[in-house]
Amino acid sequence: MTVSSNPPAGEPSIQLKKIMRDLHLDAGLPSTRDIAKGVMAPARAGTKAKSISHTTVAKILNSPHMASWYHLEAVAGYLQGDVSAIRQLWKESTKRGGHSGQEIGEHASQPRFEIPATLPGINARQEELSEEQIQTRREYSEVELGLFAAYEERASIDDRIAELRSEVRQRDRQLLENDIARLRQRRDELTEQVARKEEELNALREDIAEQNEELKALNGVRADLFWSWARDLEEKLTAMKSEEG
């Protein structure tokens, strides 16, 4: 699906959200994990890929106007959207949302949060965010373990290649060259695997940092609400004492 030159009527942010949902639907509703893997897949073909996690993809599909262009462009491109038209809507929505409208750099990340205005809303979002962070940290640990395993196997292969080279005069040269070629191929596969996992870890680190920043913002709003409540209560008590007097 591509975005037409005449996008649906309404606020730019609403138009942008509808377009991204339509793209997701036309693509067959792939999971956020599949989209994240697809965005990072070009690295295996020798082309430039962008690091992104499945939680970031979910946020982009739900609130594309609040995403950085770096990530939104990657997801929109993967879903075969009209990137130039989507970029225009993104710029308009960020301007109307109070942002300066300055284009976010290729590797910049500027999270913006929709902070609830009530204590029940803050409590619900904090609980939800805590669960998200537990899942993110669990995924981070799994990816990190896989990365360490790849490092270890690649180092073992390098050692084995060195050993085989020392056996050149003791074994049939062709058989030895075949062994070396096979090990080199596996080492190259592991190098690609290491690169992908490092990209995933970087994306997950960004998610954890953004989650921490949102939790901090939620706590700030909570403190303001409590302060307002305490001030109102004090004024009411003062007024009651004045009436009794």
Residue pairs with C-beta under 8 A, 6 or more apart in sequence:
1 22
1 23
1 26
1 27
1 79
1 80
1 81
2 80
2 81
2 82
2 85
3 19
3 81
3 82
3 85
3 86
3 89
4 82
4 85
5 85
7 15
7 19
7 85
7 89
8 14
8 15
8 18
8 19
9 15
10 18
11 93
11 96
12 65
12 89
12 90
12 92
12 93
12 96
13 64
13 65
13 93
13 96
13 97
15 89
16 64
16 65
16 86
16 89
16 90
16 93
17 62
17 63
17 64
17 65
19 81
19 86
19 89
20 60
20 61
20 64
20 75
20 76
20 79
20 81
20 86
21 61
23 76
23 79
23 80
23 81
24 30
24 61
24 79
26 79
27 79
27 80
30 38
31 54
32 54
32 55
32 57
32 58
32 61
33 54
35 54
35 57
35 75
35 78
35 79
36 52
36 53
36 54
36 56
36 57
36 203
38 78
39 49
39 50
39 52
39 57
39 74
39 75
39 78
40 49
40 50
40 51
40 52
40 196
40 199
40 200
41 49
42 48
42 49
43 49
43 192
43 195
43 196
43 199
44 192
44 196
49 199
50 70
50 71
50 74
51 199
51 200
51 202
51 203
51 206
52 71
52 74
52 75
52 203
53 136
53 139
53 200
53 203
53 204
53 206
53 207
55 132
55 135
55 136
55 207
56 67
56 71
56 203
56 206
56 207
57 75
59 66
59 67
60 67
60 71
60 72
60 75
61 75
63 114
64 72
64 86
64 90
65 90
65 93
65 94
65 97
66 97
66 111
66 112
66 113
66 114
67 90
68 104
68 108
68 109
68 110
68 111
69 87
69 90
69 103
69 104
70 104
70 105
70 106
70 107
70 108
70 109
71 109
72 86
72 90
73 83
73 86
73 87
76 83
76 86
77 83
91 101
91 103
94 101
95 101
97 112
99 112
104 110
109 206
109 210
111 210
111 213
111 214
113 213
113 214
113 217
115 122
115 125
115 217
115 218
115 221
116 122
116 124
116 125
116 218
116 221
117 221
118 225
119 222
119 225
122 218
122 221
122 222
122 225
125 214
125 218
126 215
126 218
129 211
129 214
129 215
129 218
130 215
132 211
133 208
133 211
133 212
133 215
136 204
136 207
136 208
136 211
137 208
139 204
140 201
140 204
140 205
140 208
143 197
143 200
143 201
143 204
144 197
144 201
146 193
146 197
147 194
147 197
147 198
147 201
150 190
150 193
150 194
150 197
151 194
153 190
154 187
154 190
154 191
154 194
157 183
157 186
157 187
157 190
158 187
160 183
161 180
161 183
161 184
161 187
164 176
164 179
164 180
164 183
165 180
167 176
168 176
